[in-house]
Amino acid sequence: MTQTNRQILLVEKPTGKLLPQNFKMAEAAIPEPKDGEVLLRVLYISLDAANRAWMQGATYRAAVEANTVMAGGAIAEVVKSNAPGFTPGDLVFADTGWQDYAVVRAKHLVKVPRIDPITNLLSVYGVAGLTAYFGLLNVGKPKAGETVVVSAAAGSVGSFVGQIAKIKGCRVVGIAGGKEKCNWLVSELGFDAAVDYKSEPVFKALKASAPNGIDVYFDNVGGDIFEACLPQMNQHGRISCCGAVSAYDGTPPAHGPRGVPGLIVVKRLIVQGFIFTDFNDQRDAAMADLQSWVKAGKIKVQEDIINGLENTPKALIGLLVGENRGKRMVKV
């Protein structure tokens, strides 16, 4: 075990686009766990668009403040435990922050199995896969034969949403940025169509790709893309609101999506926000489904692994502009 704990601090909250100078590397002593706490060695840090939202203010968790360790979930290994139920060598998912070592109260840890590859614990069997599963099936409630549209479709959550929708017998249209990503969605992941928001008008392209309208829209971005989908929703359609990445980084949009609430009323839409922990009581069943689908080859897992704690800020900035394909994480 090294004698120091490297940490990435958020030294200044960004007022515009997130920049490398908003962060700095620091070193601290390795902390000691107290009663009820566990010392963890961080293995892989999850990078998510929500990391950026936490800098703006409180969400479903407290805001990240300046001059503190940048927050983030991770797969970590127990080094020392002062809490029953955890022993050295156990693997857990925890909000460790961006650092080599973290002390976390045992009640905030989720024990996870040791599988190969371990990175799947952050992708298909982690926040990304569970968010896709619950957001689509419990909130969107697709039926066979319906049309499902998902934005940020080549990202960590969206790529699983589309594949699960295909398993459920739906027509799936993904919205992504760039021809390469769109080709990947159709040729590799089995989407029926993909819309490249960078090169074609989204409303018109959606009309062509979903000629019978949209029954379920899984929204990861908000903004103009939400606005393009809304008038194409079928009556009694469902919109699963997972994120709003279009509003996380840089200048906030001048206005919200037009058609709210008018089209929601006229079309009798159900619009619901969620986070995956809302469905913790169903986690075991979700994991069993995901594992069976991966084993059967019905879900393909794409992971984008960046090496080195020092590269975490750059990796998050890249994720916010769509560099990644699939789940992005950092190997510490």
Rosetta blueprint (number, residue, H / E / L):
1 M L
2 T L
3 Q L
4 T E
5 N E
6 R E
7 Q E
8 I E
9 L E
10 L E
11 V L
12 E L
13 K L
14 P L
15 T L
16 G L
17 K L
18 L L
19 L L
20 P H
21 Q H
22 N H
23 F E
24 K E
25 M E
26 A E
27 E E
28 A E
29 A E
30 I L
31 P L
32 E L
33 P L
34 K L
35 D L
36 G L
37 E E
38 V E
39 L E
40 L E
41 R E
42 V E
43 L E
44 Y E
45 I E
46 S E
47 L L
48 D L
49 A L
50 A H
51 N H
52 R H
53 A H
54 W L
55 M L
56 Q L
57 G L
58 A L
59 T L
60 Y L
61 R L
62 A L
63 A L
64 V L
65 E L
66 A L
67 N L
68 T E
69 V E
70 M L
71 A L
72 G L
73 G E
74 A E
75 I E
76 A E
77 E E
78 V E
79 V E
80 K E
81 S E
82 N L
83 A L
84 P L
85 G L
86 F L
87 T L
88 P L
89 G L
90 D L
91 L E
92 V E
93 F E
94 A E
95 D E
96 T L
97 G L
98 W L
99 Q E
100 D L
101 Y E
102 A E
103 V E
104 V E
105 R E
106 A H
107 K H
108 H H
109 L L
110 V E
111 K E
112 V E
113 P L
114 R L
115 I L
116 D L
117 P L
118 I H
119 T H
120 N H
121 L H
122 L L
123 S L
124 V L
125 Y L
126 G L
127 V H
128 A H
129 G H
130 L H
131 T H
132 A H
133 Y H
134 F H
135 G H
136 L H
137 L H
138 N H
139 V H
140 G H
141 K L
142 P L
143 K L
144 A L
145 G L
146 E L
147 T E
148 V E
149 V E
150 V E
151 S E
152 A L
153 A L
154 A L
155 G E
156 S H
157 V H
158 G H
159 S H
160 F H
161 V H
162 G H
163 Q H
164 I H
165 A H
166 K H
167 I H
168 K L
169 G L
170 C L
171 R E
172 V E
173 V E
174 G E
175 I E
176 A E
177 G L
178 G L
179 K H
180 E H
181 K H
182 C H
183 N H
184 W H
185 L H
186 V H
187 S H
188 E L
189 L L
190 G L
191 F L
192 D L
193 A E
194 A E
195 V E
196 D E
197 Y L
198 K L
199 S L
200 E L
201 P L
202 V H
203 F H
204 K H
205 A H
206 L H
207 K H
208 A H
209 S H
210 A L
211 P L
212 N L
213 G L
214 I E
215 D E
216 V E
217 Y E
218 F E
219 D E
220 N L
221 V L
222 G L
223 G H
224 D H
225 I H
226 F H
227 E H
228 A H
229 C H
230 L H
231 P H
232 Q H
233 M E
234 N E
235 Q E
236 H E
237 G E
238 R E
239 I E
240 S E
241 C E
242 C L
243 G L
244 A L
245 V H
246 S H
247 A H
248 Y L
249 D L
250 G L
251 T L
252 P L
253 P L
254 A L
255 H L
256 G L
257 P L
258 R L
259 G L
260 V L
261 P L
262 G H
263 L H
264 I H
265 V H
266 V H
267 K L
268 R L
269 L L
270 I E
271 V E
272 Q E
273 G E
274 F L
275 I L
276 F H
277 T H
278 D H
279 F H
280 N H
281 D H
282 Q H
283 R H
284 D H
285 A H
286 A H
287 M H
288 A H
289 D H
290 L H
291 Q H
292 S H
293 W H
294 V H
295 K H
296 A L
297 G L
298 K L
299 I L
300 K L
301 V L
302 Q L
303 E E
304 D E
305 I E
306 I E
307 N E
308 G L
309 L H
310 E H
311 N H
312 T H
313 P H
314 K H
315 A H
316 L H
317 I H
318 G H
319 L H
320 L H
321 V L
322 G L
323 E L
324 N L
325 R L
326 G E
327 K E
328 R E
329 M E
330 V E
331 K E
332 V L
